[in-house]
Amino acid sequence: MTASTRIIAELRNNPRPIRLLGASGQLGYGIPAASFQAGIDLSPDLIGADMGSIDIGPTYLGKGEMATAPEATRRDLRRVLLAARQLDVPLVIGSAGSAGAAPHLDATLAMLRDIANVEGLHFQLASIRADIPRALLQDAVRSGKVTSFDDMPDLTAEDITEAAQIVGQMGMGPFRRALQAGADVIVAGRACDTAIFAALPAILGFPVGLAMHMAKIIECGSLCCVPGGRDPILAELDHDGFVLESMNPERSATPTSVAAHSLYEQADPFTMREPDGTLDLTHAHYQAIDDRRTRVSGATWRDTTQPTIKLEGARKIGERAVLLCGSADPRFIAQCKTLLPKVADLVQSLVSESHPPDYTLRFRVYGIDGVRMVVPDNEPPPNEVFIMAECIAATPQRAAEVVRTCKQYLLHFGYPGRLSTAGNLAFPFTPPEVSLGPAYRFSVYHLLQVDDADALFPIDTETT
């Protein structure tokens, strides 16, 4: 009997609350050992962890690389795998390898297989792929089944062809199928983080609204606590609500902190849309059990009548190089918004004498508009600023040429009131120009209407 079949049979034959351990807000950045062990000591029925996000930007998706360090990723995978096999409970991992495309999933699976071989572990491993066939997307675009959101332009045939990777964000269905098929360990490509934790309770008949609300919170670990952190968190779910407890005794899940986290990454404070349906938090209730634990109830669920899958794809736009420098000259700082465009024009005249510009050069001034982009008119200028000039060009050599030219002419560019001709800038290190490699942008960030939200995500099984 596998871990999944054992847990499902146990809870069906002897109904009780189910305990789920959110091991990490993003696997691969380290799991605090003491708090993880505290969670294991409470005998959870499932260990889950998300590995990915679009928060890391498009580059890792485009390049097919993990955002996390290989050694740290392997250490985290080993920790959760050994614990799950020790307890004989399912281990469920979503958005494998940071971005969840085939290269990320394959790299994660290779690590798990190697760990299993070294540790002498044997189990049923299910992997769920999230890569979307391009021919299917081309047909969907032609038939009007792809729509834009978040101000993205309409998806084009060129976007689909040129994207390095395209994934769809799966919901609960593929996880449910893998659990019902008897997987001990499930590793999925790009997935909704809620599906990792909500699928098993849904199989067992727990209210989906409560399960999804719980999953929404615990997928981030103890981030919902005061003070917030990345320690594991345990949720105990029954048919009327769930209780949250951080596995770090220094963190408290309070009604206010948990309610605040329920709004995390949501434009609407009361509804959260998933591929399978909509979570309604209108009547959610948060009650302190003690100074560290909160009980949550009241969330409801509506199944969708028109499933949609969020698509994510990244396209290479060139090679990136940056110039890193700073200034403490109040005259330079006061005039930099007008000076920097003049430097950009001068650089263009130097590096594109005989042909139109074949690159983009952009400045960000941290301290003025590098983060906020728009600063109130009445805000006094800072005492010093950090300047990043970013160039994207067709080749690394061209991008490096532009930022090196930019460095020299920004360093010695004249402006009214300048006191020294020795240089306008300070450099944190040398060389101050850094080549960062390929640059990507999200070219696919759309919704795909489907008849069957689960059919796009095939499951492969193997015995390690």
Secondary structure, 3 states (H helix, E strand, C coil): CCHHHHHHHHHHHCCCCEEEEEEECCCCCCCCHHHHHHHHHCCCCEEEEECCCCCCCCHHHHHCCCCCCHHHHHHHHHHHHHHHHHHCCCEEEECCCCCCCHHHHHHHHHHHHHHHHHHCCCCEEEEECCECCHHHHHHHHHCCCEEECCCCCCCCHHHHHHCCEEEECECHHHHHHHHHCCCCEEEECCECHHHHHHHHHHHCCCCHHHHHHHHHHHCCHHHHCECCCCCCEEEEECCCCEEEEECCCCCECCHHHHHHHHCCCCCCCCEEEECCEEEECCCCEEEECCCCEEEEECCEEEECCCCEEEEEEEEEEEEEEEEEEEECCHHHHHHHHHHHHHHHHHHHHHHCCCCCCCEEEEEEEECCCCCCCCCCCCCCCCCCEEEEEEEEECCHHHHHHHHHHHHHHHHCCCCCCCCCCCCCCECCCCCCEEEEEEEEEEEEEEEEECCCCCCCCCEEEEEC
